[in-house]
Amino acid sequence: MIEDNIEQLRQDISSALEIDDSKAIANILEAISIAEIADLFDSLPSPQRDLIWPHIDPAYLGAVLLETGDEVRDNKLKELSSDEIATIIETLPDVDDQADILLSLSTEKLVSILHTIDAQKRAKLESVLSYSDDTAGGLMNIDQITIRADVTLDVVLRYLRIRSEMPDQTDQLFVTDRHDHYLGALYLRDLLTNDPDVLVKNIMRTDVSAMYAHISETEVAREFENYDLISAPIVDQEHKLIGRITIDDVVDVIRDQGDHSIMSRAGLSEDEDMFAPALTNARRRGLWLGINLLTAFLAAGVIGIFEDILDQVVALAILITIVPSMGGIAGSQTLTLVIRGLALGQLGSSNYNSLIKKEVTVGLLNGLVWALVVATFSILWFGNFNIGLVIGFALLINLLAGAFAGAVIPVLLRQIGVDPAIAGSVVLTTFTDVIGIVAFLGLASLVLA
């Protein structure tokens, strides 16, 4: 198991650090892969990270930083000087990887390092840095191989032999005109299996669409998934070829999205460093605890309005948590479905109303079933038909409200620029708590008073 290997590595490193055995530390790090070093680095407390950093092969420092979590990487880069970072960047062969490191730096360090890089490399870096890191342009590398349409396959083969090497993840060559406009792609399998005298234009694929540099990384990941891509050409607004994206970059995007989905449920960033200083973590989490406290006070205030009826009927105090809880569960199911649909691009103006209708119908059906169950149970428990009637209708109302809110809240949050994955559950819980309490105690006031 991978987890067992990492745990064993942590134990071995910790033992070597305790006795300050530099040779043992170096031997452990030399025997494992870059990805394993990064996993180890992420999972160690900060003091131990500082101790093993000098023992990592300098040629691998950049690759290790790219594999670590963003917050871990950012914190380490803050500790390094501009000269040290410039040296690390030189170890990275791909421009997109170099850009990832540079984007983690302060403006002052970024400018300082760019001035130390030769003009040709700086121009390449600036072409990538000009795009946001969550777009196709920010993900792309500029190591693509381009060819012309009016040459033979034999010319292409001789050109590749002269180059003597190809960039990683190369499965196709991109065909452009003399002005670098993208025309199509020549797959390596077609290059190798056709007659050398055939012209590129006769067998190149024109159905391989290029992606525009400004599209989001989510759209890029979706295109790779839909068409089983290994690499894809990237063009600017004038349809000029400016780079390519490879599957390894998309895997990172998919992993980050998965981390975001999990961590956002607790109001945390996917880049959260689990060994970040306690004060830093307390400040971040305290914000959401404070927001949750405000919503709790809001719900408590609503309950206080109905204090008189609660004093009169003890059964209401016993049953009061059922309605908000059921509404919250129903709403969260819809909320999760809608957030996923938005993230995957499966939900838009053309089908949004249909989804709302479907989710409200689901809420109605579940509401009728569970309202009947809860009402029957309450009547048998307390021997009071009116109490069963009140909680049954209140439950039906809140399940409908929860389903509707779960469908609407993510869209509204996105429109105002708030991540629905992080804030959606807080808003939904508040809504279903308040609606559930008002429906339950409001109906009780009318029926039981």
Secondary structure, 3 states (H helix, E strand, C coil): CHHHHHHHHHHHHHHHHHCCCHHHHHHHHHCCCHHHHHHHHHCCCHHHHHHHHHHCCHHHHHHHHHHCCHHHHHHHHHHCCHHHHHHHHHCCCCHHHHHHHHCCCCHHHHHHHHHHCCHHHHHHHHHHHCCCCCEHHHHCECCCCEECCCCEHHHHHHHHHHHCCCCCCCCEEEEECCCCEEEEEEEHHHHHHCCCCCEHHHHCECCCCCEECCCEHHHHHHHHHHHCCCEEEEECCCCEEEEEEEHHHHHHHHHHHHHHHHHHCCCCCCCCCCCCCHHHHHHHHHHHHHHHHHHHHHHHHHHHHCHHHHHHCHHHHHHCCHHHHHHHHHHHHHHHHHHHHHHHCCCCCCCHHHHHHHHHHHHHHHHHHHHHHHHHHHHHHHCCHHHHHHHHHHHHHHHHHHHHHHHHHHHHHHHCCCCHHHHHHHHHHHHHHHHHHHHHHHHHHHHHC
